[in-house]
Amino acid sequence: MRYFFHTADGSRDRDMEGTELPDHRAARIEATKFAGACMNDNPNELWETGDFRIEVTDERDTLLFAII
């Protein structure tokens, strides 16, 4: 299944490629790693906007879960 990892921080940055993963558990792990990498690259992001989140959707753009 293809999962899409979108970021939102006042504006939304859509993942247009997605990542092929075996299941939702793998997608949750990938989302956690991605959130950590985003925070590592720009640690002030959360504090500057107060609205940073990772939204994970499927191929039909159905929101599966979010890291807030």
N, CA and C atoms as a LAMMPS dump frame, in Angstrom:
ITEM: TIMESTEP
0
ITEM: NUMBER OF ATOMS
204
ITEM: BOX BOUNDS ff ff ff
-5.0000000000000000e+02 5.0000000000000000e+02
-5.0000000000000000e+02 5.0000000000000000e+02
-5.0000000000000000e+02 5.0000000000000000e+02
ITEM: ATOMS id mol type element x y z
1 1 1 N 0.846 -1.172 0
2 1 2 C 0 0 0
3 1 3 C 0.896 1.241 0
4 2 1 N 0.464 2.272 -0.689
5 2 2 C 1.22 3.527 -0.747
6 2 3 C 0.659 4.5 0.288
7 3 1 N 1.571 5.037 1.09
8 3 2 C 1.235 5.997 2.138
9 3 3 C 1.865 7.343 1.786
10 4 1 N 1.151 8.417 2.128
11 4 2 C 1.609 9.772 1.849
12 4 3 C 1.782 10.502 3.176
13 5 1 N 2.925 11.167 3.322
14 5 2 C 3.285 11.839 4.569
15 5 3 C 3.307 13.341 4.315
16 6 1 N 2.214 14.003 4.664
17 6 2 C 2.072 15.444 4.454
18 6 3 C 2.484 16.178 5.728
19 7 1 N 3.049 17.358 5.561
20 7 2 C 3.351 18.196 6.719
21 7 3 C 2.448 19.418 6.689
22 8 1 N 2.094 19.873 7.875
23 8 2 C 1.284 21.085 8.007
24 8 3 C 1.892 21.93 9.117
25 9 1 N 2.147 23.182 8.793
26 9 2 C 2.733 24.097 9.774
27 9 3 C 2.2 25.503 9.522
28 10 1 N 0.906 25.607 9.386
29 10 2 C 0.276 26.855 8.991
30 10 3 C -0.092 26.78 7.516
31 11 1 N 0.765 26.146 6.717
32 11 2 C 0.435 25.801 5.338
33 11 3 C 0.682 24.304 5.189
34 12 1 N 0.173 23.717 4.129
35 12 2 C 0.279 22.269 3.974
36 12 3 C 1.242 21.931 2.842
37 13 1 N 2.196 21.055 3.12
38 13 2 C 3.137 20.575 2.114
39 13 3 C 2.763 19.129 1.811
40 14 1 N 2.248 18.904 0.618
41 14 2 C 1.748 17.581 0.256
42 14 3 C 2.851 16.696 -0.31
43 15 1 N 2.874 15.47 0.151
44 15 2 C 3.762 14.435 -0.368
45 15 3 C 3.095 13.888 -1.624
46 16 1 N 3.643 14.175 -2.787
47 16 2 C 3.029 13.75 -4.044
48 16 3 C 3.52 12.368 -4.504
49 17 1 N 4.632 11.893 -3.947
50 17 2 C 5.192 10.601 -4.335
51 17 3 C 4.661 9.452 -3.503
52 18 1 N 4.632 9.651 -2.219
53 18 2 C 4.233 8.581 -1.32
54 18 3 C 5.335 7.55 -1.144
55 19 1 N 5.082 6.622 -0.251
56 19 2 C 6.04 5.562 0.063
57 19 3 C 5.284 4.249 0.144
58 20 1 N 5.79 3.251 -0.546
59 20 2 C 5.182 1.924 -0.512
60 20 3 C 5.626 1.217 0.765
61 21 1 N 4.652 0.82 1.587
62 21 2 C 4.939 0.13 2.847
63 21 3 C 3.972 -1.039 3.004
64 22 1 N 4.362 -2.052 3.781
65 22 2 C 3.535 -3.256 3.869
66 22 3 C 2.223 -3.096 4.637
67 23 1 N 2.195 -2.185 5.637
68 23 2 C 0.981 -2.081 6.451
69 23 3 C 0.982 -0.787 7.273
70 24 1 N -0.119 -0.567 8.021
71 24 2 C -0.26 0.639 8.837
72 24 3 C 0.808 0.723 9.931
73 25 1 N 1.195 -0.402 10.472
74 25 2 C 2.226 -0.394 11.52
75 25 3 C 3.527 0.178 10.964
76 26 1 N 3.917 -0.267 9.79
77 26 2 C 5.133 0.253 9.152
78 26 3 C 4.982 1.744 8.844
79 27 1 N 3.788 2.163 8.46
80 27 2 C 3.54 3.584 8.172
81 27 3 C 3.658 4.424 9.441
82 28 1 N 3.186 3.901 10.576
83 28 2 C 3.325 4.628 11.846
84 28 3 C 4.79 4.796 12.226
85 29 1 N 5.567 3.743 12.02
86 29 2 C 6.999 3.823 12.313
87 29 3 C 7.664 4.846 11.395
88 30 1 N 7.347 4.802 10.119
89 30 2 C 7.92 5.753 9.157
90 30 3 C 7.513 7.188 9.49
91 31 1 N 6.266 7.395 9.891
92 31 2 C 5.795 8.738 10.264
93 31 3 C 6.558 9.262 11.475
94 32 1 N 6.84 8.403 12.428
95 32 2 C 7.595 8.799 13.618
96 32 3 C 9.016 9.197 13.247
97 33 1 N 9.654 8.412 12.397
98 33 2 C 11.004 8.745 11.932
99 33 3 C 11.007 10.056 11.154
100 34 1 N 10.004 10.238 10.303
101 34 2 C 9.886 11.456 9.491
102 34 3 C 9.692 12.682 10.38
103 35 1 N 8.837 12.563 11.394
104 35 2 C 8.619 13.683 12.326
105 35 3 C 9.916 14.029 13.047
106 36 1 N 10.658 13.015 13.471
107 36 2 C 11.939 13.251 14.129
108 36 3 C 12.925 13.953 13.216
109 37 1 N 12.976 13.537 11.955
110 37 2 C 13.883 14.173 10.985
111 37 3 C 13.483 15.623 10.741
112 38 1 N 12.185 15.894 10.657
113 38 2 C 11.707 17.272 10.467
114 38 3 C 12.11 18.146 11.648
115 39 1 N 11.947 17.625 12.854
116 39 2 C 12.312 18.386 14.054
117 39 3 C 13.831 18.571 14.141
118 40 1 N 14.581 17.565 13.716
119 40 2 C 16.036 17.665 13.733
120 40 3 C 16.521 18.726 12.736
121 41 1 N 15.9 18.761 11.553
122 41 2 C 16.291 19.72 10.515
123 41 3 C 15.909 21.146 10.871
124 42 1 N 14.795 21.326 11.579
125 42 2 C 14.32 22.667 11.919
126 42 3 C 13.665 22.634 13.298
127 43 1 N 14.468 22.606 14.364
128 43 2 C 13.927 22.434 15.716
129 43 3 C 13.011 23.563 16.185
130 44 1 N 13.078 24.727 15.584
131 44 2 C 12.206 25.832 15.992
132 44 3 C 10.828 25.783 15.347
133 45 1 N 10.63 24.874 14.393
134 45 2 C 9.367 24.805 13.652
135 45 3 C 8.149 24.738 14.571
136 46 1 N 8.177 23.859 15.53
137 46 2 C 7.052 23.677 16.444
138 46 3 C 6.772 24.946 17.231
139 47 1 N 7.81 25.596 17.682
140 47 2 C 7.642 26.777 18.534
141 47 3 C 7.261 28.009 17.732
142 48 1 N 7.726 28.109 16.488
143 48 2 C 7.433 29.291 15.667
144 48 3 C 5.983 29.329 15.218
145 49 1 N 5.452 28.208 14.774
146 49 2 C 4.089 28.19 14.238
147 49 3 C 3.067 27.702 15.253
148 50 1 N 3.493 26.846 16.174
149 50 2 C 2.559 26.267 17.134
150 50 3 C 1.589 25.289 16.497
151 51 1 N 1.819 24.968 15.232
152 51 2 C 0.866 24.134 14.492
153 51 3 C 1.596 23.193 13.553
154 52 1 N 2.519 22.391 14.074
155 52 2 C 3.23 21.44 13.221
156 52 3 C 2.593 20.067 13.377
157 53 1 N 2.325 19.417 12.247
158 53 2 C 1.775 18.068 12.285
159 53 3 C 2.17 17.292 11.042
160 54 1 N 2.18 15.988 11.174
161 54 2 C 2.388 15.07 10.053
162 54 3 C 1.054 14.362 9.848
163 55 1 N 0.532 14.429 8.641
164 55 2 C -0.713 13.74 8.307
165 55 3 C -0.396 12.605 7.352
166 56 1 N -0.864 11.409 7.665
167 56 2 C -0.612 10.242 6.823
168 56 3 C -1.922 9.838 6.16
169 57 1 N -1.882 9.778 4.824
170 57 2 C -3.068 9.42 4.06
171 57 3 C -2.783 8.214 3.173
172 58 1 N -3.854 7.636 2.656
173 58 2 C -3.709 6.535 1.711
174 58 3 C -3.839 7.066 0.28
175 59 1 N -3.911 6.155 -0.681
176 59 2 C -3.978 6.536 -2.092
177 59 3 C -5.238 7.315 -2.457
178 60 1 N -6.285 7.185 -1.661
179 60 2 C -7.533 7.925 -1.913
180 60 3 C -7.587 9.233 -1.141
181 61 1 N -6.464 9.596 -0.505
182 61 2 C -6.316 10.812 0.303
183 61 3 C -7.168 10.759 1.57
184 62 1 N -7.436 9.548 2.04
185 62 2 C -8.138 9.366 3.313
186 62 3 C -7.128 9.516 4.433
187 63 1 N -7.429 10.393 5.39
188 63 2 C -6.539 10.571 6.533
189 63 3 C -6.582 9.321 7.395
190 64 1 N -5.425 8.699 7.586
191 64 2 C -5.332 7.486 8.388
192 64 3 C -4.963 7.807 9.829
193 65 1 N -3.998 8.715 10.004
194 65 2 C -3.616 9.172 11.342
195 65 3 C -2.736 10.403 11.195
196 66 1 N -2.491 11.059 12.316
197 66 2 C -1.651 12.26 12.321
198 66 3 C -0.793 12.273 13.577
199 67 1 N 0.374 12.861 13.444
200 67 2 C 1.235 13.145 14.595
201 67 3 C 1.143 14.64 14.812
202 68 1 N 0.69 15.009 15.999
203 68 2 C 0.456 16.433 16.3
204 68 3 C 1.416 16.888 17.368
